[in-house]
Amino acid sequence: MCGILGIVAKSPANQLLYDGLLMLQHRGQDAAGIVTAQGNTFHMHKGLGMVRDVFRTRNMRSLQGHMGIGHVRYPTAGSSRSPAEAQPFYVNSPFGIVLGHNGNLTNAEQLNQELFRTDLRHVNTHSDSEVLLNVLAHELQKSTRNCHLDQENIFRAVAGVHKRCQGAYAVVAMIAGYGLLAFRDPYGIRPLVFGSIETERGIEYMVASESVAMDTLGFKLIRDILPGEAIFIDEAGQFFQKQCAESATLNPCIFEYVYLARPDSVIDDVSVYETRLNMGESLAEKINKSMQHLNIDVVIPIPESSRPSALQLANSLGIEFREGFVKNRYVGRTFIMPGQQQRRKSVRQKLNAMSIEFKNKNVLLVDDSIVRGTTSREIVQMAREAGANKIFFASASPPVRFPNVYGIDMPTRQELIATERDPEEICHEISADYLVFQDLDALTQAVSKVKPSLDHFETSCFNGNYISGNVTPEYLNFLESQRNTESTEDSSVSRTQLDLSLAVSD
């Protein structure tokens, strides 16, 4: 999960890109980067950390030009946290090209070999985004052989990318001296929207992972980029679009609606907020049918993304809705923090329970999902310490039982609390008195209820069905070995840092 942004403006784009990335910060806190184009020259600044930490006034002044792309990064399995991995990435042949990518290529290793042995291209990092950039560059070189670059050649290159790349990818790229390119994989797994704004100098365009970036900057959402579709906006502001995949179907990641996206975003013509209300309503129906014996006194959400579901659940059950946890907004989202120890520690820093809402009550806690179980276990313990009588737990999504290979950081089976456990065992693991999960059919219907024509989703983390078709047990084992290697390296670094600290103290 990352956030990508592209701007073709009539005035300096640096402030628009910065402000837009702030609106997408929830999609990645590991690194941030902006590249602007001034004629044939790119200006780049990127680094590790959040947007507000990476960019200073001197950096913004150097980002000159009316066109640019931005990226906020969150690392996935096997990826390095080196500054070299921060996006956007750049190549200078056959054209100057910069690219930002949200998703994950499931055939990145194969493509890397093809680039080296056949395409005669070199990839300098472990990032699949750099692989994707070089595939695009090679396809552009093929499509423009002995002719001038134009939108048809660009779209032909994107068609070549679709034929070679497998997995999930939403992309923004700039070609020096030409314009901005954006495209989405043929399954439409990761979100990508575009919009425009009328100014005194002419129409300006924006491409973004979520519509919220446009809302806050005054741009009007036009629509989602379709699966397999590409759009190209040249430096003069001319807009072109084309379907570049032979067969494309819309299968958005259901986890975007559950957790990843902001509630005020609209993805594939569906309000994220409305789907979360529907999730709460279907959970209430399940509790009404078979769990009336719970004697719930109060419904309390676990901030932030579960609040709409919890509110609708409470209203449907006729039970009081209360805020029992106060969130420290200056601690990052624990789900996307590297390292289990850091996630566990940050839960207590992030949330504080108010005993007045828990003491001597039977409490139903509502969360969007249970992935590793670390957060859930700590929160249940906090509720007990605050004086709760009984603690029931409801998840707005089904048990996460399978690795996600399309850009969400839950790649290994050992990390998933639901692996080889039934709900009763999971309930015991998180120390709750009762646990209820959303059914998968009810979850997909919560989205389809808003847009009935949208009835196919990427749901692999719940049912193990990988729609790209090339995800084998061998590939999952490869991802797991990468993650285990990364964890070992992180532990070694932590141990070295501890030894240094002790040495300084002595």
C-alpha positions in Angstrom: 0.0 0.0 0.0 1.4 3.3 -1.1 0.0 6.7 -2.2 0.7 8.2 -5.6 -0.1 11.6 -7.0 0.4 13.4 -10.4 -0.2 17.0 -11.3 -0.2 18.9 -14.6 -0.8 22.5 -13.7 -0.6 26.0 -15.2 1.5 27.3 -12.2 4.2 25.8 -10.0 3.1 22.3 -8.9 5.3 21.8 -5.9 2.9 23.1 -3.2 0.0 21.1 -4.8 2.1 17.9 -4.7 3.1 18.5 -1.1 -0.5 19.2 0.0 -1.8 16.2 -1.9 0.7 13.9 -0.3 -0.3 15.1 3.1 -3.8 13.9 2.2 -2.4 10.5 1.3 -0.1 10.2 4.3 -2.2 7.4 5.7 -1.2 5.2 2.8 2.5 5.2 3.7 4.8 6.7 6.4 8.1 5.1 5.6 9.3 7.5 2.8 8.1 10.3 0.6 9.3 11.8 -2.6 8.4 14.5 -5.2 9.7 15.0 -8.7 8.8 18.1 -10.8 9.5 18.7 -14.5 10.8 21.9 -15.9 11.1 21.5 -19.6 13.5 18.5 -20.1 14.8 18.7 -16.6 13.6 16.8 -13.6 14.0 18.2 -10.0 13.8 15.5 -7.4 13.8 15.3 -3.6 12.9 12.2 -1.6 13.8 10.6 1.7 12.8 8.4 4.6 10.0 9.6 6.9 6.7 11.4 6.7 6.0 14.2 4.2 6.4 17.0 6.8 9.8 15.6 7.8 11.2 14.9 4.3 10.5 18.3 2.8 11.9 21.7 4.0 11.5 25.1 2.4 14.8 24.8 0.6 13.7 21.5 -0.9 10.4 23.0 -2.0 12.1 25.9 -3.7 14.2 23.5 -5.8 11.2 21.6 -7.1 10.5 23.9 -10.0 8.0 23.3 -12.8 4.3 23.0 -13.5 4.2 19.3 -13.7 5.1 16.6 -11.2 4.5 13.3 -9.4 4.6 12.4 -5.7 4.8 9.2 -3.7 4.4 8.1 -0.1 5.8 4.7 0.6 5.0 1.9 2.9 7.4 -1.1 2.7 6.2 -4.6 1.8 7.8 -8.0 2.4 11.5 -8.2 1.6 11.8 -4.5 0.8 14.7 -2.5 2.2 14.2 0.6 4.3 17.1 2.3 2.6 16.7 5.8 1.2 17.6 4.3 -2.2 14.2 2.5 -2.1 12.2 5.8 -1.7 10.2 6.7 -4.8 9.8 8.0 -7.4 12.5 6.1 -9.4 14.3 7.5 -12.5 15.9 6.2 -15.7 17.4 8.3 -18.5 17.0 5.9 -21.5 15.4 6.0 -23.9 13.8 9.1 -22.4 14.1 10.7 -19.0 11.3 8.8 -17.1 10.3 9.0 -13.4 7.7 6.6 -11.9 5.8 6.1 -8.7 3.9 2.8 -8.1 1.3 1.4 -5.7 1.0 -2.3 -5.6 3.2 -5.3 -6.0 4.4 -7.3 -9.0 4.1 -11.0 -8.4 6.6 -11.9 -11.2 9.2 -9.3 -10.3 12.0 -11.8 -10.0 11.3 -13.2 -13.5 11.1 -9.7 -14.9 14.4 -8.7 -13.3 16.1 -11.6 -15.0 14.5 -10.7 -18.4 15.6 -7.1 -18.0 19.2 -8.1 -17.3 19.6 -10.9 -19.9 17.3 -9.8 -22.7 16.5 -6.2 -22.4 20.0 -5.3 -21.3 18.8 -3.1 -18.4 20.1 -2.9 -14.9 18.0 -2.7 -11.7 19.9 -1.2 -8.8 17.5 -1.9 -5.9 15.3 -4.7 -4.6 12.1 -2.7 -5.4 9.6 -4.1 -7.9 8.8 -0.5 -8.7 12.2 0.0 -10.3 11.6 -3.3 -12.2 8.3 -1.8 -13.4 10.0 1.4 -14.4 12.5 -0.4 -16.5 9.9 -2.6 -18.2 8.0 0.6 -19.1 11.2 2.2 -20.4 12.0 -0.9 -22.5 8.5 -1.0 -24.0 8.7 2.7 -24.8 12.0 2.1 -26.6 10.4 -0.7 -28.7 7.3 1.3 -29.5 9.2 4.4 -30.7 11.9 2.7 -32.8 12.6 4.9 -35.8 9.6 7.2 -35.0 8.7 10.2 -32.9 7.1 9.6 -29.4 3.4 10.4 -29.3 0.4 9.2 -27.3 -0.2 6.2 -29.5 3.4 5.0 -29.0 3.0 5.6 -25.3 -0.2 3.6 -25.1 1.4 0.8 -27.1 4.2 0.7 -24.5 1.6 0.4 -21.7 0.0 -2.5 -23.5 3.4 -4.1 -23.5 3.7 -3.6 -19.8 0.3 -5.2 -19.2 1.5 -8.3 -21.2 4.6 -8.7 -19.1 3.7 -7.6 -15.6 1.6 -9.6 -13.3 0.1 -8.6 -9.9 -1.2 -5.2 -8.8 0.0 -1.9 -10.0 -1.4 1.7 -10.1 1.2 3.9 -11.7 2.0 7.6 -12.3 5.0 8.5 -14.5 6.5 11.5 -16.2 8.4 11.5 -19.5 10.7 14.4 -19.8 9.6 16.9 -22.4 6.4 15.1 -23.1 3.9 14.8 -20.2 2.3 12.7 -17.4 1.2 9.1 -17.8 -1.0 7.1 -15.5 -2.3 3.6 -15.7 -3.8 0.7 -13.7 -3.4 -3.0 -13.9 -6.0 -5.1 -15.9 -7.6 -6.3 -12.7 -8.0 -2.8 -11.2 -6.8 -4.1 -7.8 -5.3 -0.8 -6.5 -7.2 2.5 -6.8 -6.4 5.4 -9.1 -8.6 8.4 -9.9 -8.3 11.6 -11.9 -9.9 15.0 -11.8 -9.5 18.6 -13.0 -10.0 22.2 -12.0 -10.7 25.2 -14.1 -8.2 28.1 -13.5 -7.7 31.5 -15.1 -4.8 30.0 -17.0 -6.6 26.9 -18.1 -7.5 23.4 -17.0 -5.2 21.6 -14.5 -5.3 17.9 -14.0 -4.6 15.6 -11.0 -4.2 11.8 -10.7 -4.3 10.3 -7.2 -4.7 7.1 -5.3 -7.8 8.5 -3.5 -10.3 11.1 -4.3 -9.7 12.8 -0.9 -6.5 14.4 -2.3 -8.7 16.1 -5.0 -11.4 17.2 -2.6 -9.1 19.1 -0.3 -7.3 20.9 -3.2 -10.5 22.0 -5.0 -10.2 19.5 -7.9 -13.4 17.9 -9.3 -13.3 14.1 -9.4 -13.9 13.0 -13.0 -13.8 9.2 -12.6 -11.6 6.3 -11.8 -9.0 5.1 -14.2 -10.4 1.9 -15.5 -8.6 -1.5 -15.2 -6.1 -1.7 -18.0 -6.6 1.9 -19.0 -4.0 4.5 -19.5 -4.3 8.3 -19.6 -1.7 10.7 -20.9 -1.6 14.5 -20.4 0.9 16.4 -22.4 2.8 19.5 -21.2 0.2 21.7 -23.0 -2.6 20.1 -21.0 -4.1 18.0 -23.8 -5.8 14.9 -22.4 -5.7 11.4 -24.1 -7.0 8.0 -22.9 -7.0 4.5 -24.1 -7.8 0.9 -23.0 -4.5 -0.9 -23.3 -5.3 -4.4 -22.0 -6.8 -7.1 -24.2 -9.1 -8.2 -21.4 -9.7 -6.2 -18.3 -12.1 -6.8 -15.3 -12.7 -4.7 -12.2 -11.6 -6.5 -9.0 -10.8 -3.8 -6.4 -9.1 -4.8 -3.2 -11.8 -5.3 -0.6 -9.3 -4.2 2.1 -9.3 -0.7 0.7 -12.9 -0.4 1.9 -12.3 -2.2 5.2 -9.2 -0.3 6.3 -6.7 1.2 3.9 -8.7 4.1 2.4 -9.9 7.2 4.2 -13.6 7.2 4.9 -14.1 10.4 2.9 -12.7 8.8 -0.3 -14.7 7.4 -3.2 -13.2 4.4 -4.9 -14.6 3.0 -8.1 -17.8 5.1 -7.6 -18.3 3.7 -4.1 -18.2 5.8 -0.9 -15.8 4.2 1.6 -17.8 5.6 4.5 -21.1 4.2 3.2 -19.6 0.7 2.9 -18.3 0.8 6.5 -21.8 1.8 7.6 -23.1 -1.3 5.7 -20.5 -3.5 7.4 -21.8 -2.4 10.8 -25.4 -3.1 9.8 -24.6 -6.7 8.6 -22.6 -7.3 11.8 -25.6 -6.3 13.8 -27.8 -8.7 11.9 -25.4 -11.5 12.7 -25.4 -10.6 16.4 -29.2 -10.3 16.5 -29.7 -13.7 15.0 -27.4 -15.8 17.1 -25.8 -13.8 19.9 -28.5 -12.1 21.8 -27.2 -13.8 25.0 -24.2 -11.5 25.1 -26.1 -8.8 27.1 -24.0 -5.9 25.6 -24.1 -2.6 27.6 -22.1 -0.4 25.3 -20.5 -0.4 21.8 -17.0 1.1 21.6 -15.0 1.6 18.4 -11.3 1.2 18.1 -10.2 4.4 16.4 -10.3 5.4 13.6 -11.4 3.3 10.7 -13.9 1.1 12.6 -15.9 4.1 13.9 -18.6 4.1 11.1 -19.1 0.3 11.4 -19.4 0.6 15.2 -21.8 3.5 15.1 -24.2 1.7 12.6 -23.9 -1.6 14.6 -24.9 0.2 17.8 -27.8 2.0 16.1 -29.1 -1.2 14.6 -28.9 -3.1 17.9 -30.3 -0.2 19.9 -27.3 -0.2 22.2 -25.5 2.9 23.4 -22.5 4.0 21.4 -19.6 5.5 23.3 -16.1 6.6 22.7 -13.9 4.7 25.1 -10.4 5.2 23.7 -8.6 8.5 23.1 -6.2 8.4 20.3 -2.8 10.1 20.2 -2.7 11.4 16.7 1.1 11.8 16.7 1.8 8.1 16.6 1.7 6.3 13.3 -0.7 3.6 12.2 0.5 0.4 14.0 -0.6 -1.8 11.1 2.0 -0.3 8.8 4.9 -0.1 11.3 7.9 -2.3 10.7 8.6 -4.9 13.3 6.4 -6.7 15.8 8.0 -5.2 18.9 7.4 -1.6 17.6 3.8 -2.4 16.8 3.2 -3.8 20.3 4.8 -0.9 22.0 3.0 1.7 19.9 -0.5 0.4 20.7 -0.2 1.8 24.3 1.3 5.0 23.0 -1.4 5.4 20.5 -4.5 4.6 22.5 -5.6 5.3 26.1 -8.7 3.8 27.6 -11.1 6.0 29.7 -12.2 3.9 32.7 -15.5 5.8 33.0 -16.7 4.1 29.8 -15.6 0.6 30.8 -16.0 0.1 34.5 -18.5 -2.7 35.4 -19.8 -2.8 31.8 -20.2 -5.6 29.2 -18.4 -3.9 26.3 -18.5 -4.8 22.6 -15.3 -3.5 21.0 -15.5 -3.1 17.2 -12.4 -3.1 14.9 -12.1 -3.1 11.2 -10.0 -6.3 11.1 -7.8 -8.6 13.1 -4.5 -9.3 11.3 -1.6 -10.2 13.5 -3.7 -9.9 16.7 -1.1 -7.8 18.5 -3.2 -4.7 18.6 -6.4 -6.6 19.5 -4.7 -8.4 22.4 -3.3 -5.2 23.8 -6.6 -3.3 23.5 -8.6 -6.1 25.2 -6.0 -6.0 28.1 -6.4 -2.2 28.3 -10.2 -2.6 28.5 -9.9 -5.0 31.4 -7.5 -2.8 33.2 -10.1 0.0 32.8 -12.6 -2.1 34.7 -14.7 -3.8 32.0 -16.8 -6.7 33.2 -16.9 -8.7 30.0 -15.2 -7.8 26.7 -16.8 -8.9 23.4 -14.9 -8.3 20.2 -16.4 -7.7 16.7 -14.4 -7.6 13.5 -15.9 -5.8 10.5 -14.1 -8.2 8.2 -13.6 -12.0 8.1 -10.5 -13.7 9.6 -7.3 -12.9 7.6 -6.0 -16.3 6.9 -3.8 -15.9 3.8 -0.9 -13.7 2.8 -1.6 -10.7 0.7 0.7 -10.4 -2.4 -0.7 -7.3 -3.9 0.9 -4.6 -1.8 -0.4 -5.0 1.8 2.2 -5.9 4.5 0.8 -9.3 5.7 2.9 -11.7 3.7 3.7 -14.6 6.0 1.4 -17.2 7.4 3.1 -17.3 10.8 2.2 -13.6 11.4 -1.5 -14.1 10.8 -3.4 -15.0 14.0 -6.1 -16.7 12.0 -3.8 -19.2 10.4 -4.9 -22.7 11.4 -7.1 -21.2 14.2 -10.9 -21.1 14.4 -12.7 -18.1 15.9 -12.8 -19.7 19.4 -9.1 -20.1 19.3 -8.5 -16.6 18.1 -10.8 -15.3 20.8 -8.7 -17.1 23.4 -5.5 -15.7 21.8 -6.7 -12.1 22.1 -8.1 -12.8 25.6 -11.7 -11.7 24.8 -14.8 -13.3 26.2 -16.5 -13.6 22.8 -15.5 -12.9 19.2 -17.6 -12.4 16.1 -16.3 -12.0 12.6 -18.0 -10.6 9.5 -18.9 -13.2 6.9 -17.1 -12.7 3.5 -20.4 -12.7 1.6 -21.7 -9.9 3.9 -18.5 -7.9 3.4 -18.7 -8.0 -0.4 -22.4 -7.2 -0.2 -21.6 -4.1 1.9 -19.8 -2.7 -1.1 -22.1 -4.0 -3.8 -25.1 -2.5 -1.9 -23.7 0.9 -2.8 -22.9 0.0 -6.4 -24.8 -3.2 -7.5 -22.7 -3.5 -10.7 -19.6 -4.0 -8.7 -19.7 -7.6 -7.6 -16.1 -8.9 -8.1 -13.4 -8.2 -5.6 -9.8 -9.1 -4.7 -10.4 -11.0 -1.5 -7.3 -13.3 -1.3 -6.3 -12.5 2.3 -9.7 -14.0 3.4 -10.2 -16.9 1.0 -6.8 -17.6 -0.6 -8.1 -17.0 -4.2 -5.4 -15.0 -6.0 -7.0 -13.5 -9.1 -3.7 -12.8 -11.0 -3.4 -16.6 -11.4 0.4 -16.9 -11.0 0.6 -17.1 -7.2 1.9 -20.6 -6.4 2.8 -22.2 -3.0 6.5 -21.8 -4.1 6.0 -18.0 -4.6 4.4 -17.7 -1.1 7.3 -19.7 0.4 9.7 -17.3 -1.4 7.9 -14.3 0.1 8.0 -15.9 3.5 11.8 -16.6 3.3 12.3 -12.9 2.3 10.4 -11.7 5.3 12.2 -14.1 7.7 15.5 -12.8 6.3 14.4 -9.2 6.8 13.3 -9.9 10.4 16.7 -11.5 11.2 18.5 -8.4 9.8 16.2 -6.1 11.8 17.0 -8.0 14.9 20.7 -7.8 14.2 20.5 -4.1 13.7 18.5 -3.6 16.9 21.1 -5.7 18.9 23.9 -3.7 17.5 22.2 -0.4 18.4 21.6 -1.8 22.0 25.2 -2.8 22.3 26.3 0.7 21.2 24.0 2.3 23.7 25.4 0.2 26.6 28.9 1.1 25.5 28.2 4.8 25.6 26.5 4.4 29.0 29.5 2.6 30.4 
